[in-house]
Amino acid sequence: MDRLFSILLSALAVIIGIVVHESAHALAAYVLGDSTARSRGRISLNPLAHIDPFGTVLLPLLMVLAGGPVFAYAKPVPVYLGNLKNPKRDEVLVALAGPLSNILVAFVAALVYGVLLSVVLVPGLSAGALSLGFANGVASFLVTLMSVNLSLAFFNLIPLPPLDGSSILVLFLKGEALRTYYEIQRYSMPILIIVLYLLPSITGIDLIGWYFDFTVYPLMNALLSLAYGLI
């Protein structure tokens, strides 16, 4: 039962993270001159506007069952570079808006977590205003929300097509090199599978784990320290 509860919390956190992430892409594109995503209802916190049946639901489930790293994706946000005010620069800004929005969600979750702990620890208050069981459930969800959003943010910042971090390459590529970059994006799924599954199983080298050791986990500890500091 605890395992199922944990999976449900993680699934809800992933959906929230993906919805905010994709909406941030769409909003950034709109602010920078391209209204395509907005016209298609993608600046929305409604999950139905973003969920891809395979990438958001089936793929993560299969990865959980396989016991490996888990990632998910939503329907691509349509962005027409020609509509942007400064296409090469703004493509990077639109891409970075997604991961930055996830970091913001994690920060807000940490603040709420700290406030919740303060309320629960006030003598006599939690029993009357907030049941301990409910408080524990919310606290677990907030910690999961922090972890999931930080993982989404830094995973997407990896400079590998089609992840958001690869957009930084656009600033340094032109001509044939830029066309090759966009061509590589067509083979993104095999590349991710090789990096996430085949490489660790064959070489024993977990590049994603090492990367998270220097990004996700230190920032997660910092956010928890911030939350505890509010008590």
C-alpha positions in Angstrom: 0.0 0.0 0.0 2.9 2.4 0.8 4.5 1.5 -2.5 1.3 2.3 -4.4 0.9 5.6 -2.4 4.4 6.6 -3.3 3.9 5.8 -7.0 0.7 7.9 -7.0 2.4 10.8 -5.4 5.2 10.6 -7.9 2.8 10.4 -10.8 0.9 13.5 -9.6 4.2 15.4 -9.1 5.4 14.4 -12.6 2.1 15.6 -14.2 2.3 18.9 -12.3 5.9 19.3 -13.3 5.3 18.6 -17.0 2.2 20.8 -17.2 4.1 23.8 -15.7 7.2 23.0 -17.8 5.2 23.0 -21.1 3.1 26.0 -20.2 6.3 27.9 -19.4 7.6 27.1 -22.9 4.4 28.3 -24.5 4.3 31.5 -22.4 7.9 32.4 -23.1 7.3 31.9 -26.9 4.2 34.2 -26.7 6.1 36.9 -24.8 8.9 36.7 -27.3 6.6 37.1 -30.3 5.2 33.7 -31.3 1.6 33.2 -30.4 1.3 29.7 -32.1 1.3 27.7 -28.8 -1.1 30.2 -27.1 -3.5 29.9 -30.0 -3.6 26.1 -29.5 -4.3 26.4 -25.8 -0.9 25.4 -24.6 -0.6 28.2 -22.0 -2.7 26.2 -19.6 -2.5 24.3 -16.4 -5.0 21.8 -17.7 -3.1 18.5 -18.0 -5.3 17.5 -21.0 -3.7 20.3 -23.0 -0.2 18.8 -22.6 -0.4 15.1 -21.9 0.8 12.7 -24.6 -0.7 9.2 -24.0 2.6 7.4 -24.7 5.2 9.8 -23.4 3.4 11.0 -20.3 1.6 7.8 -19.2 2.7 4.6 -20.9 6.5 5.3 -21.2 7.0 6.2 -17.5 5.0 3.2 -16.5 7.1 0.8 -18.6 10.3 2.4 -17.2 9.0 2.0 -13.6 8.4 -1.7 -14.3 11.8 -2.0 -16.0 13.4 -0.7 -12.8 15.6 1.9 -14.6 15.6 5.7 -14.7 12.2 7.2 -15.4 11.5 10.1 -17.6 8.4 11.4 -19.4 7.5 13.9 -22.1 4.4 15.8 -23.2 3.1 16.9 -26.5 5.7 19.2 -28.1 5.0 22.9 -27.8 4.8 24.3 -31.4 7.2 27.2 -31.8 7.8 28.9 -35.2 11.2 30.5 -34.9 10.5 33.0 -37.7 7.9 34.7 -35.5 10.4 35.3 -32.6 11.9 38.7 -32.3 15.5 37.3 -32.3 15.2 33.7 -33.4 18.6 32.2 -32.3 18.5 34.0 -28.9 14.8 33.5 -28.2 14.9 29.8 -29.1 17.3 29.4 -26.2 15.1 31.5 -23.9 12.0 29.5 -24.8 13.9 26.3 -24.1 15.3 27.4 -20.8 11.9 28.6 -19.6 10.8 25.0 -19.0 13.5 23.9 -16.6 13.5 27.3 -14.8 9.8 26.9 -14.2 10.4 23.5 -12.6 13.1 24.9 -10.3 10.6 27.7 -9.3 7.9 25.0 -8.5 10.5 23.2 -6.3 11.3 26.4 -4.5 7.6 27.2 -3.8 7.1 23.6 -2.6 9.9 24.1 -0.2 8.4 27.2 1.2 5.0 25.5 1.6 6.7 22.5 3.2 8.4 24.8 5.8 5.1 26.6 6.6 3.4 23.2 7.0 6.1 22.0 9.4 5.7 25.2 11.4 2.0 24.7 11.7 2.2 21.0 12.7 4.9 21.6 15.3 2.9 24.3 17.1 1.6 22.6 20.3 -2.1 21.9 20.2 -2.6 23.5 16.8 -2.1 20.5 14.5 -4.6 18.3 16.3 -7.4 20.8 15.9 -6.7 22.4 12.6 -4.7 19.7 10.7 -4.7 15.9 11.3 -1.3 14.4 11.6 -2.0 11.8 9.0 -3.1 14.4 6.5 -0.1 16.6 7.3 2.2 13.7 6.7 0.6 12.9 3.4 0.9 16.6 2.2 4.5 16.8 3.5 5.4 13.6 1.6 3.9 15.0 -1.6 5.7 18.4 -1.2 9.1 16.6 -0.8 8.3 14.4 -3.8 7.2 17.5 -5.8 10.6 19.2 -5.0 12.6 16.1 -6.0 10.6 15.4 -9.2 10.7 19.0 -10.4 14.5 19.3 -9.8 15.0 16.1 -11.6 12.9 17.3 -14.6 14.7 20.6 -14.6 18.3 19.2 -14.7 17.5 16.3 -16.9 16.1 18.7 -19.5 19.2 20.9 -19.1 21.4 18.0 -20.5 22.8 19.3 -23.8 21.5 16.4 -25.8 18.8 16.8 -28.5 15.9 17.2 -28.1 16.3 18.1 -24.4 16.1 21.8 -23.6 19.8 22.1 -22.7 20.8 21.3 -26.3 19.3 24.6 -27.4 22.4 26.4 -26.2 24.2 24.8 -29.1 22.1 26.8 -31.5 24.0 30.0 -30.4 27.2 28.4 -31.7 26.1 26.5 -34.8 25.3 27.7 -38.3 25.0 26.4 -41.8 25.5 22.7 -42.2 26.4 22.2 -38.5 23.0 23.7 -37.5 21.2 21.5 -40.0 23.0 18.5 -38.7 21.9 19.4 -35.1 18.2 19.6 -36.2 18.7 16.2 -38.0 20.0 14.6 -34.9 16.8 15.6 -33.1 15.0 13.0 -35.1 16.9 10.2 -33.4 16.5 11.6 -29.9 14.7 8.6 -28.3 17.3 6.0 -29.3 20.0 8.4 -28.0 18.3 8.8 -24.6 17.7 5.0 -24.3 21.4 4.4 -25.0 22.5 7.0 -22.4 20.0 6.0 -19.7 19.9 2.2 -20.1 22.5 0.6 -22.4 25.5 2.6 -21.3 25.1 1.9 -17.6 24.3 -1.8 -18.1 27.3 -2.3 -20.4 29.9 -0.1 -18.8 28.6 0.3 -15.3 28.9 4.0 -15.7 25.8 5.9 -14.6 26.3 9.3 -16.1 22.9 10.6 -15.1 23.5 9.5 -11.5 26.8 11.3 -11.4 25.2 14.4 -13.0 22.4 14.4 -10.4 25.0 14.1 -7.6 26.3 17.5 -8.5 23.0 19.2 -9.4 19.7 17.8 -8.2 20.8 16.4 -4.8 22.7 19.5 -3.5 19.9 21.8 -4.5 17.4 19.5 -2.9 19.3 19.6 0.3 19.5 23.4 0.1 15.7 23.6 -0.4 15.1 21.3 2.6 17.4 23.5 4.7 15.4 26.5 3.6 12.2 24.8 4.6 13.6 23.7 8.0 14.8 27.3 8.6 11.2 28.5 8.5 10.3 26.4 11.5 
